[in-house]
Amino acid sequence: MPSPGTNLVNLERVSKAYGVRPLLTEVSLGIGAGERVGIVGRNGDGKTTLLELMTGLEEPDSGRVSRSRGLQVGYLHQADQLEDSHTVREAVLAGRSDHEWAADPRTREVVEVLLAGVALDRAVLGLSGGERRRCSLAALLLGEHDLVVLDEPTNHLDVEAVAWLADHLVRRTSALVVVTHDRWFLDAVCQWTWEVHDGVVDVYEGGYAAFVLAKAERLRQAAASEVRRQNLVRKELAWLRRGPPARTSKPKFRIDAANQLIEDVPPPRDRLELQRFATQRLGKDVVDVEDVDLIRGTPGEGGRQLLAHATWRLGPGDRVGIVGVNGAGKTSVLSLLSGELAPSAGRVRLGRTVALQHLTQQLDDLDPEGRVLATVESIRRVTRTTDGEVTASAMLERFGFTGDRLTARVGDLSGGERRRFQLLRLLLTEPNVLLLDEPTNDLDIETLNVLEDFLDGWPGTLVVVSHDRYFLERVTDSVWALLGDGQISMLPRGVDEYLERRSEQLRAGDERAAWASEGRARDAAEGRGGASGSGPGEPVAGPGLRHVPKAKPGSAEERAARKTIARIDKRLERIAEQEATLTARALEHAQDYERLAELSEELQTLAAEKDELELEWLEAAELLE
């Protein structure tokens, strides 16, 4: 691992163009050992190109890219590089057996979090897009790298997994460069922010909050009048000011200048005024979920009960976020509210004045032959907003469709452009209830700002499912969770409370598994009786086994199993150090065959001890499952 301060990658006056469009023009940058950099910018402005130049996958048109000798780079591409013919074990663990990866706490953590619910012997060919993404990320994190380069790593991860990934990357000693539109993730992980735009890269110290504040300060200083400040960044500043103090503590420019910048900024939206307007349009009744059971699949044949006697009421102007692990039923709940999915019991009742629209994660509802402007005008030429009437072309421009993109075929749009177009088309129908399922997918930060600005003045009832924590907290007023208990639970402290409750659930689950397994352990011990030839911890099956009641919380057996695992982990770490020392000595005495034979014997002894410890560790771990 390079020492702190060592330059790993340097770009010197680098330029790169595709066709006639320049993406980077004489850019000079550098990455030092241990630095963590986030890259932001509009889709198509050159973020991924910058990563490929840094890693050597692309060569610059001019300028020079230099890398330190022997640099180990790990690169997570947007598209996975997995072989369909491999199993998950081969693709992620390089064929390592269970006792090999499970004995290392670092490896075990990555596998347990990212591959939860994915069998190691499954073929890669049958994995979903989200499972393939998590496998690619796990394979990268299991390697040893001086520089980790990640292109949209949070795609397909839920809020809980994103929080884990942020903590994991902060604990790593390797340098990091990440392209992401997840602003919470940028704040949690990055020490520097690079903004790619118009062929140049601007460097800001700190994460996303520091980037917004510093960029606003630059604009303020450069502006000839206060008019230059009347843009979307004002609402971003208002949001940052309302958030935790840490958000405004990162910038290194003068704190009093930052405070002066945001002290006269109004709140992002007037909640009372919006609720009053929403009540006028919607009436008192919006959506009532009454004593509902919701089951996906066939009961008894793999079907899962997502809701059990759940009651939930949405009123006019409510702005609600829903969180939960992947598979908890968030998308199913939106389908339940929209009427696309019928409850197994109970009922869902919509108010008489409700005009509901549902943004799904699918893009196949768009006509690929339609033209952008013509399709929008066929829905509505003029739409009403809180700022007055806005034409279809003005709304398209607001969402980033200008010039030749106005007449482009929908089928020729990029994934991000199609997502923007799908969202805009939905908003133009003037709904008063919006259900948004992962609306931030494929959207860059600038487009997210536009969407948030629009929703600030939108007076209807909003329900959002999103893994983008920043967006969720930014546009909603309350957060509800699916915690696996069949209910939709309100979380007064939002996502932080959700993560705390999930952590408590996992700990409680471990304890319950341990209590249940202690009975099996005692059965094995008593069934072993005085039998000879049985090693420690080996259960002996036979007629002497009998049922033992479940152990009580905090029992001696549970504590003993946990102590065993802790003891083995420490001993395995020492064995790994001893093996490294002996291997180095063997290389030094490569010509001394007698000494080499002694060292080889010591290594074999350590290997045998390691195998016994790993088996003992697995036996103890089974008791705690």
Residue pairs with C-beta under 8 A, 6 or more apart in sequence:
1 33
1 146
1 173
1 174
2 8
2 33
2 68
2 146
3 33
4 32
4 33
4 34
5 32
5 33
6 32
6 33
6 68
7 30
7 31
7 32
7 33
7 68
8 31
8 32
8 33
8 67
8 68
8 71
8 146
8 147
8 175
9 30
9 31
9 54
9 65
9 66
9 67
9 68
9 71
9 147
10 29
10 30
10 31
10 64
10 65
10 66
10 67
11 27
11 28
11 29
11 30
11 53
11 54
11 60
11 63
11 64
11 65
12 28
12 63
12 64
12 65
12 66
13 26
13 27
13 28
13 62
13 63
13 64
14 24
14 26
14 27
14 28
14 53
14 60
14 62
14 63
14 64
14 65
15 22
15 24
15 25
15 26
15 27
15 60
15 61
15 62
15 63
16 22
16 23
16 24
16 46
16 49
16 53
16 58
16 60
16 61
17 23
17 61
18 49
22 199
23 45
23 46
23 49
23 199
24 46
24 49
24 50
24 53
24 60
24 196
24 199
24 200
24 201
25 199
25 200
26 62
26 63
27 50
27 63
27 199
27 200
27 201
29 194
29 201
29 203
31 37
31 54
31 147
31 175
31 177
32 175
33 146
33 175
34 173
34 174
34 175
35 175
35 176
35 191
35 192
36 169
36 170
36 175
36 176
36 178
36 189
36 190
36 191
36 192
37 175
37 176
37 177
37 178
37 190
37 191
37 192
37 193
37 194
38 178
38 179
38 180
38 185
38 186
38 189
38 190
38 192
38 193
38 194
38 207
38 208
39 47
39 50
39 51
39 177
39 178
39 179
39 193
39 194
39 195
39 196
40 47
40 179
40 181
40 186
40 193
40 194
40 195
40 196
40 208
40 211
40 444
40 445
41 47
41 195
41 196
41 197
41 444
41 445
42 197
42 400
42 444
42 446
42 447
43 414
43 416
43 417
43 442
43 443
43 444
43 447
44 414
45 196
45 197
45 198
46 196
46 199
47 151
47 179
47 196
48 78
48 151
48 179
49 58
50 194
50 196
50 201
51 75
51 149
51 151
51 177
51 179
52 58
53 59
53 60
53 65
54 65
54 149
54 177
55 73
55 75
55 149
56 65
56 67
56 73
57 75
59 65
67 73
68 146
71 146
71 147
72 144
72 145
72 146
72 147
73 145
73 146
73 147
73 148
73 149
74 140
74 143
74 145
74 147
74 148
74 149
74 174
75 140
75 149
75 151
76 136
76 137
76 140
76 148
76 149
76 150
76 151
76 153
77 136
77 151
78 151
78 152
80 132
80 133
80 135
80 136
81 136
82 91
82 124
82 132
82 135
82 136
83 90
83 91
83 124
84 123
84 124
84 125
85 123
85 124
85 125
86 123
86 124
87 120
87 121
87 122
87 123
87 124
88 115
88 118
88 119
88 120
88 121
88 122
88 124
88 127
88 135
89 95
89 96
89 120
89 121
91 124
91 135
91 139
92 111
92 115
92 120
92 135
92 138
92 139
92 142
93 100
93 101
93 111
93 120
93 142
98 120
98 618
99 611
99 614
99 615
99 617
99 618
100 614
101 107
101 108
101 111
102 108
102 111
102 614
102 617
102 618
102 621
103 568
103 569
103 572
103 610
103 613
103 614
103 617
104 572
105 569
107 142
109 168
110 138
110 141
110 142
110 168
111 138
113 161
113 164
114 134
114 135
114 137
114 138
114 141
114 161
115 134
115 135
115 138
117 327
118 127
118 131
118 134
118 135
124 132
124 135
127 135
129 156
130 156
130 326
133 155
133 156
134 156
134 157
134 161
137 153
137 165
140 148
140 150
141 168
145 174
146 174
146 175
147 174
147 175
147 176
147 177
148 169
148 172
148 174
148 175
148 176
148 177
149 176
149 177
149 178
150 176
150 177
150 178
150 179
150 180
151 178
151 179
152 179
152 180
152 181
153 165
153 178
153 180
154 162
154 165
154 180
154 182
154 185
154 467
154 468
155 441
156 326
157 165
157 467
158 323
158 324
158 325
158 326
158 467
159 323
159 467
159 469
159 472
159 495
159 498
159 499
160 325
160 498
160 499
160 502
161 326
162 182
162 184
162 185
162 467
162 469
163 188
163 469
163 499
165 185
166 185
166 188
166 189
169 176
169 178
169 189
170 188
170 189
176 189
176 190
178 185
178 186
178 189
178 190
180 186
181 440
181 443
181 444
181 445
181 448
181 468
182 467
182 468
182 469
182 470
183 208
183 445
183 448
183 468
183 470
183 471
184 208
184 468
184 469
184 470
184 473
185 469
186 193
186 207
186 208
186 211
187 207
187 208
187 209
187 247
187 250
187 470
188 207
189 207
190 206
190 207
190 208
191 205
191 206
191 207
192 203
192 204
192 205
192 206
193 203
193 204
193 205
193 206
193 207
193 208
193 210
193 211
194 201
194 202
194 203
194 204
195 201
195 202
195 204
195 211
195 215
202 215
204 210
204 211
204 214
204 215
205 214
205 250
205 251
205 252
206 214
206 250
206 251
206 252
207 250
208 470
209 240
209 247
209 248
209 250
209 251
210 250
210 251
210 252
212 233
212 236
212 237
212 240
213 237
213 240
213 248
213 251
213 253
213 258
213 261
213 262
214 251
214 253
215 233
216 229
216 233
216 237
216 261
217 253
217 257
217 258
217 261
219 228
219 229
219 233
220 228
220 229
220 261
222 228
223 229
232 449
232 450
232 453
233 449
234 265
234 266
235 265
235 268
235 449
235 452
235 453
235 456
236 449
237 261
237 262
237 265
238 262
238 265
238 266
238 267
238 268
239 268
239 474
240 247
240 248
240 262
241 248
241 262
241 265
242 267
243 473
248 255
248 258
248 262
251 258
268 452
268 456
268 474
269 456
269 457
271 317
271 477
274 317
274 457
274 458
274 459
275 316
275 317
275 459
276 317
277 317
277 386
277 459
278 316
278 317
278 432
278 459
278 460
278 461
279 316
279 317
281 316
281 353
281 432
281 459
281 460
282 316
282 317
282 351
282 353
282 354
282 432
282 433
282 460
282 461
283 316
283 351
283 352
283 353
284 315
284 316
284 351
285 349
285 351
285 352
286 314
286 315
286 316
286 318
286 350
286 351
286 354
286 433
286 461
287 313
287 314
287 337
287 348
287 349
287 350
287 351
287 354
287 433
287 461
288 312
288 313
288 314
288 348
288 349
289 310
289 311
289 312
289 313
289 336
289 337
289 346
289 348
289 488
290 311
290 346
290 347
290 348
290 349
291 309
291 310
291 311
291 345
291 346
291 347
292 307
292 309
292 310
292 311
292 336
292 343
292 345
292 346
292 347
292 348
293 305
293 307
293 308
293 309
293 310
293 343
293 344
293 345
293 346
294 305
294 306
294 307
294 310
294 329
294 332
294 333
294 336
294 341
294 343
294 344
295 303
295 304
295 305
295 306
295 344
296 303
296 304
296 306
296 329
296 332
297 303
297 304
299 305
304 329
305 486
306 328
306 329
306 332
306 333
306 482
306 486
307 329
307 333
307 336
307 343
307 486
307 487
307 488
308 485
308 486
308 487
309 346
309 486
310 346
310 486
310 487
310 488
312 480
312 488
314 320
314 337
314 433
314 461
314 463
315 461
316 460
316 461
317 459
317 460
317 461
318 461
318 462
318 477
318 478
319 461
319 462
319 464
319 475
319 476
319 477
319 478
320 461
320 462
320 463
320 464
320 476
320 477
320 478
320 479
320 480
321 463
321 464
321 465
321 466
321 472
321 473
321 475
321 476
321 478
321 479
321 480
322 330
322 333
322 334
322 463
322 464
322 465
322 479
322 480
322 481
322 482
322 488
323 330
323 465
323 472
323 479
323 480
323 481
323 482
323 491
323 495
323 498
324 330
324 481
324 482
324 483
325 502
328 482
328 483
328 484
329 482
330 437
330 465
330 482
331 360
331 361
331 437
331 465
332 341
333 465
333 482
333 488
334 358
334 435
334 437
334 463
334 465
335 341
335 358
336 343
336 348
337 348
337 356
337 435
337 463
338 356
338 358
338 435
339 348
339 350
340 358
350 356
353 432
354 432
354 433
355 429
355 430
355 431
355 432
355 433
356 431
356 432
356 433
356 434
356 435
357 426
357 427
357 429
357 431
357 433
357 434
357 435
358 435
358 437
359 422
359 423
359 426
359 434
359 435
359 436
359 437
359 439
360 437
361 437
361 438
361 441
363 415
363 418
363 419
363 422
365 422
366 410
366 418
366 421
366 422
367 375
367 410
368 409
368 410
368 411
369 409
369 410
369 411
370 409
370 410
371 407
371 408
371 409
371 410
372 396
372 401
372 405
372 406
372 407
372 408
372 410
372 413
372 421
373 392
373 393
373 396
373 401
373 406
373 407
375 410
375 421
375 425
376 392
376 395
376 396
376 424
376 425
376 428
377 392
379 392
379 425
379 428
379 429
380 392
380 428
380 429
380 430
381 391
381 392
382 389
382 390
382 391
382 392
383 389
383 390
383 392
383 395
383 427
383 428
383 430
384 390
384 430
385 454
385 457
385 458
386 457
386 458
386 459
387 457
390 398
392 428
393 406
395 424
395 427
395 428
396 402
396 406
396 424
398 450
398 454
399 420
399 421
399 423
399 424
399 447
399 450
400 417
400 420
400 446
400 447
400 450
401 417
401 420
401 421
405 413
405 417
410 418
410 421
413 421
415 442
416 442
416 443
416 444
416 447
418 442
419 441
419 442
419 443
420 443
420 447
423 439
423 451
426 434
427 454
427 458
431 460
432 459
432 460
432 461
433 460
433 461
433 462
433 463
434 458
434 460
434 461
434 462
434 463
435 463
436 462
436 463
436 464
436 465
436 466
437 465
438 465
438 466
438 467
439 451
439 464
439 466
439 471
440 448
440 466
440 468
440 471
443 451
448 468
448 471
452 471
452 474
452 475
455 462
455 475
456 475
462 475
462 476
464 471
464 472
464 475
464 476
466 472
469 495
472 479
472 495
473 479
473 494
473 495
478 490
478 491
478 494
479 490
479 491
479 494
479 495
479 497
479 498
480 488
480 489
480 490
480 491
481 488
481 489
481 491
481 498
481 501
482 488
482 489
483 489
483 501
483 502
483 505
484 505
491 497
491 498
491 501
510 624
511 553
511 558
513 624
513 625
514 551
514 558
514 561
514 562
514 623
514 624
515 550
515 551
515 552
515 553
515 555
515 558
516 550
517 561
517 622
517 623
517 624
517 625
518 550
518 551
518 555
518 557
518 558
518 561
518 623
519 547
519 548
519 549
519 550
519 551
520 539
520 623
521 539
521 557
521 561
521 623
522 548
522 551
522 557
523 539
523 545
523 546
523 547
523 548
524 538
524 539
524 540
524 545
525 539
526 544
526 545
526 546
526 548
527 539
527 540
527 541
527 542
527 544
527 545
527 546
528 534
528 538
528 539
528 540
529 540
529 544
531 540
534 540
536 616
537 616
537 619
537 620
551 557
551 558
557 623
558 624
561 620
561 623
561 624
562 624
564 616
564 617
564 620
565 617
565 620
565 621
565 624
568 613
568 614
568 616
568 617
568 620
569 617
571 613
572 610
572 613
572 614
572 617
575 606
575 609
575 610
575 613
578 606
579 603
579 606
579 607
582 599
582 602
582 603
582 606
583 603
585 599
586 596
586 599
586 600
586 603
589 595
589 596
589 599
590 596
